[in-house]
Amino acid sequence: MAMGNLNQATAQALGNAAHNATSAAQNSNTVLQATTTQGVSLDVATKVMPDPDTPD
């Protein structure tokens, strides 16, 4: 009985650790995507177009 409880507790702990690692990776990817989107948006918003009236 005690050995079965130990095995069950170990399996639960390993399952939780795997779930936590997956969640952390997903959260990290979400932050990375948001940061990239914000950077691209800022880059696009700050582009200076040449004045069409100025000769080359």
Secondary structure, 3 states (H helix, E strand, C coil): CHHHHHHHHHHHHHHHHHHHHHHHHHHHHHHHHHHHHHHHHHHHHCCCCCCCCCCC
